[in-house]
Amino acid sequence: MKTKRISREIETAAELLREGSLVAVPTETVYGLAGNGLDAQVIECIYEVKGRPAIKPISLMVPGAEMIDRLCEEVPDAARTLAGAFWPGPLTLVLRARSSVPEILRAGGETVGLRCPRQEQTLQLLRKLEFPLAVPSANPSGMESPKDADQVFRYFDGKIAAVIDGGPCALGLESTVLDLSKTPYRILRQGSLPAEKIMDTLVSGMTIVGITGGSGCGKTTALKELENHGALLLDCDAVYHELLQNSESLITELKTAFPGTVEDGVLRRDRLGEIVFQDAEKLKLLNEITHRHIMAEITSRLRNRAMQGGTLAALDAIELIGSGLAEICDFTIAVTASDETRIARIMERDGISREKAELRIRAQRPNAWFEENCDFTVSNDGDRDRFIRTLNDYLEERL
């Protein structure tokens, strides 16, 4: 057999593949060894030519996300979110395979990897074909993955029908492989697409609700309703207190910025208060430091939730707007209540005097400010059933 070198004759390559031949194709990562991904005999030939162990499954190359439901079942929304963001590109999604996907390709398993390459010649080829391509890397098993056509010829000249010469691969590193067939999602192979980009894209596919309002407004009731909808609850004040206990980097930064406020690794909040509440610039600096650390921790927790398959989260923060956290929310809800209702709740909850409760309320922003800066306002003045109905009516419109 004489192996052809193809550059622009994509239809020639398509005809060879329709006949059951093997053709090496370029991608942005490495060259792949391609054959009809729905033909068990062709797939067996790929295993033989590569010397690939039969226990190792082979991924399918597809022209786009429209093939996902044709080849896979029980597909999570995360798959479409990631395909929309990174296809064509160096991401392989592992999903539960339909029975039409040959068992030999799956190596007896229940899943299949799908990838859409960002390489124009190969994309043209895929769009001409009536079937997906089985495409492992175009090298004998155990050898270096080829990054140009000449290296493929050194491996397989005379053993395969053709090589599409697309020049050197742009990335030279295999795709990242992400298993979405079960939760938690797992990165099976870290390739050229960073894990952080994948997780951030999954987070972008979540619905994030911001809940804010002054002390005593009854935000907890709203959060419990969101939890009933399956939301991850993130209390930013609680996160801050956890960071004060566990974050060495936060404590170190506070110690540097506000000398004398950290003693034996523990923040003296009374000393910090004496400094910042008398100096607007220092209070601004404190907020910048704490907001940055809280944002990083919230981001980390959202990433973890997204990898667990979560699709909904709720952030509770008095400073939701000023901290920048509102910017990551899909919509924000202000929970308000009259001053008298708030005073009574604060006194009962915290066991403090009326005077101290009034001082706390006066130190915070008024209801009107929250109403002006949020997408929706719900009053929680004591009629709990009405409050819950109003909140859920709004959530049903948005979720």
C-alpha positions, 0 to 999 in steps of 0.5 A: 500500500502506498500512503498518499499525502493529502493537503486540499483534496478533502473529498479524496480523504472522505472517500477513503474513509467511506471505503473503510480505510484509515487516514491520519488527520491533523488537529490543533493538538496532535495528529490522529489516526482516523477511521469510521467510528461506527464500523467495528471492523475499521476500529479493530484495524485501528487497534491492530495498526497502532498496537493499542491494547484492547482495554483502552477505549478510543474517542470519537471525533465529531463536527459539532455539538449536534452529534452529542445526542445522536451518540450519547444518552443521559446527557447533562446540561454541562456537556452542552455548556462546555461544547458551546464554549470550547468546541471546536477545541482541545476538550474531550467530553466523556458521556454515556454512550448509546448502543449504536456506538460499537462495543470495541470502541468503548473497550466494553465500557458504557461511555464514549469520549467526544471531541470536535477539533479546531483544525480547518481541514479536519473539520471540513472532512468531518462535515462531509462524512455521514459518521463520526471518526474514531481517532486515537493519536497517530503513533504506535502505542508507547511512542511519541504522539506526532505533531506533523505529517512527516512523523506520521509517515515515519510511523505508518507509511505503507500501513494506512491509506493517507495522511492529511498534511495540515502542517505542524500542530499548533498546541502539540499537547493532547486534549483535556479529557473530562468525564461527565458520565457521572458526578462528581465530574472528573478530569481524566487527563489534563491536556492543553485546556486548563482545568480552571477554564473548564470549571469557570465555564461550568460555573457560568452555566449555573444560576447564581442568586444574590440575596441581600438586605440589612440585619434582621430583615429575614434573609435566612427564610429566603435562603431556606426557600432557595435551598429547597430548590437545590441551591448551594447556600454561601453565607459570605459573612460565615465564609469571612469568619472561616477564613479568619480561622483558616486562611494564613494568607488573609491573616498575613495580609491583615497583619501587614496592612494593620500592624498590631491587630494580629497576635499569635496568628489570631486577628484581634477584631477589637483592635482592627475596629479601633483603626478602621472605623476612625479612618475611611481610607483604612476601612476602604483598604480592609474592605478591598482585602477581605472582599478579594479573599472572600471572592476567591473562596466563593469562586473555589466553592462554586467551582467545586459545586459545578464539578458536583453537577450543581446548577444553582447557588445563592449568595448571602451578603449585606455587602453584595453590591459593594463587594463586587459579588453581585457581578457574578449573580444572574439576579439579585433579591433584596429582602427588606423589613420595617425598622421596628420588625428588624429591631425586634428580630435582632434583640431576640436573635442576638440577646442585645438591648434595643439601643444596641439593635437600633445602633446596628440598623442605623450603621447600615444602608436603608431599605431604599438603597437595597431596593434601588440596587437589586433586581427584585425586592420582597418584604418580610415584615412578619407574614411568612406565608405571603413572603414565601409565596411572593419569593417563590412566584419570582423564583419560578419566573427566573429559575 
